Each structure stands twice: as C-alpha cells, then as structure tokens.
Amino acid sequence: MIHDNGPESLGQTSKECKPDYEQMIIAAKKAREKTAAFIEAIFAYTGERSLRDKMAELVGELVSEERQMAERIEKLIRQHEANE
C-alpha cells in the first residue's frame, strides 16, 4: 500500500509546490500576443473589405479567445498578488 504524506514526503516543502504565477502570466501574455497578431494579420490581409462566412467566424473566435486570455491574465495577477 502506498501512503501519501504530502509534499514533505518527497523532500519538498509546501513553498516549492506553489504555482509559479510569474511564469504562468508570462506564458499567458505570449499566447495573447500571438492571438492578437493573428487577428491583425487577418485584417492586414483583407484590408478594408468586410469579412464574411468562415473568415468572420474565425476572427470572432480569435477575438473571444483573446478576451478570455486577458481575463485569465488579470485573474493570475490577482492570485499572484494575494499569495505574496
């Protein structure tokens, strides 16, 4: 039978098991920047023409994803500040 006595049983302290919020925030910001770059590239490619059908759907999904990422970044920042 295996007993789990927490992180201390593995030679780790509870501090070592805390999430690395700084790295998580950096990764989330990079992902958001990449998504924003895709949106900008689509608009640069299409110029002043209106988007239709699948392209409009794609941009809508990217914009939604970018907004969700922004919310996640804000949440991570709040969590990081709360745990300092």
C-alpha positions in Angstrom: 0.0 0.0 0.0 1.3 3.5 -0.9 1.0 6.3 1.6 0.9 9.9 0.5 2.2 12.1 3.3 2.1 15.3 1.2 4.9 17.1 -0.5 7.2 16.8 2.5 7.4 13.0 1.9 9.0 13.8 -1.4 11.6 16.1 0.2 9.7 19.2 -1.0 8.4 22.0 1.1 4.9 23.4 0.6 6.5 26.6 -0.7 8.1 24.6 -3.6 4.7 23.3 -4.6 3.1 26.7 -5.0 2.3 27.7 -8.6 4.8 29.9 -10.4 2.5 32.8 -11.2 5.1 34.9 -12.9 5.8 32.1 -15.4 2.1 31.5 -15.9 1.5 35.2 -16.5 4.4 35.4 -19.0 3.1 32.4 -20.9 -0.5 33.7 -21.0 0.7 37.1 -22.2 2.7 35.5 -25.0 -0.3 33.4 -26.1 -2.5 36.6 -26.1 0.1 38.5 -28.1 0.2 35.6 -30.7 -3.6 35.6 -30.9 -3.7 39.4 -31.4 -1.0 39.1 -34.1 -3.3 36.6 -35.9 -6.2 39.0 -35.7 -4.0 41.9 -37.0 -2.7 39.7 -39.8 -6.1 38.8 -41.0 -7.2 42.4 -41.0 -4.0 43.4 -42.8 -4.6 40.7 -45.4 -8.2 41.6 -46.0 -7.7 45.3 -46.0 -10.9 47.4 -45.9 -13.0 44.5 -47.2 -15.7 43.2 -44.9 -15.2 39.7 -43.5 -17.7 37.0 -44.4 -18.6 33.5 -43.6 -15.8 31.4 -42.3 -13.3 34.2 -42.1 -15.7 36.3 -40.0 -16.3 33.3 -37.8 -12.6 32.7 -37.4 -11.9 36.3 -36.4 -14.8 36.2 -33.9 -13.4 33.1 -32.3 -9.9 34.7 -32.1 -11.3 37.9 -30.5 -13.3 35.8 -28.0 -10.2 33.8 -27.2 -8.1 37.0 -26.8 -10.7 38.4 -24.4 -10.7 35.2 -22.3 -6.9 35.3 -22.2 -7.0 38.9 -21.0 -9.4 37.9 -18.2 -7.1 34.9 -17.3 -4.1 37.2 -17.1 -6.0 39.5 -14.8 -7.0 36.6 -12.6 -3.5 35.3 -12.4 -2.2 38.7 -11.4 -4.8 38.9 -8.7 -3.9 35.5 -7.4 -0.2 36.3 -7.5 -0.7 39.5 -5.5 -2.9 37.6 -3.0 -0.2 35.0 -2.4 2.7 37.3 -2.0 
